[in-house]
Amino acid sequence: MSETVKRYFDAFNAGDVQGMLDCLSEDVAHHVNEGQIRVGKEKFADFCAHMNRCYKELLTDIVVFEAEGGTRAAAEFIVNGTYLQTDSGLPEAHGQTYRLPAGSFFTLTGDKISRVTTFYNLADWVKQVSNG
């Protein structure tokens, strides 16, 4: 099922939210870094719309790992981004760039992603955009 995860990341890098949604189950559980769990494609789409307003990101150096049996996968990558619009509770945005390592973990049900959990070092991100 790592092909599904690869399609998900390809869609992310293309800015193709619908392509990402096509990889997800209807009841996907999205575990946001430093945030709440959001359940369902609609909440995932809302999250993507918010992120696209505030950030422009490209993921590079993506390595996908798949557990035996294909029901779980993980990926590590580098987030290369630009902070476009101030996000609530975070430093003011003025086009700062950032680069930080991150990882995502997936549960796959059939050919769909039913859980996405993403982690990155928020303190490192804040430091980068505060100095930029």
Sequence and secondary structure as in RCSB ss.txt:
>XXXX:A:sequence
MSETVKRYFDAFNAGDVQGMLDCLSEDVAHHVNEGQIRVGKEKFADFCAHMNRCYKELLTDIVVFEAEGGTRAAA
EFIVNGTYLQTDSGLPEAHGQTYRLPAGSFFTLTGDKISRVTTFYNLADWVKQVSNG
>XXXX:A:secstr
 HHHHHHHHHHHHHT HHHHHHTEEEEEEEE TTS EEESHHHHHHHHHHHHHHEEEEEEEEEEEE TTSSEEEE
EEEEEEEE S  TTS   SS EEEEEEEEEEEEETTEEEEEEEEE HHHHHHHHHH 
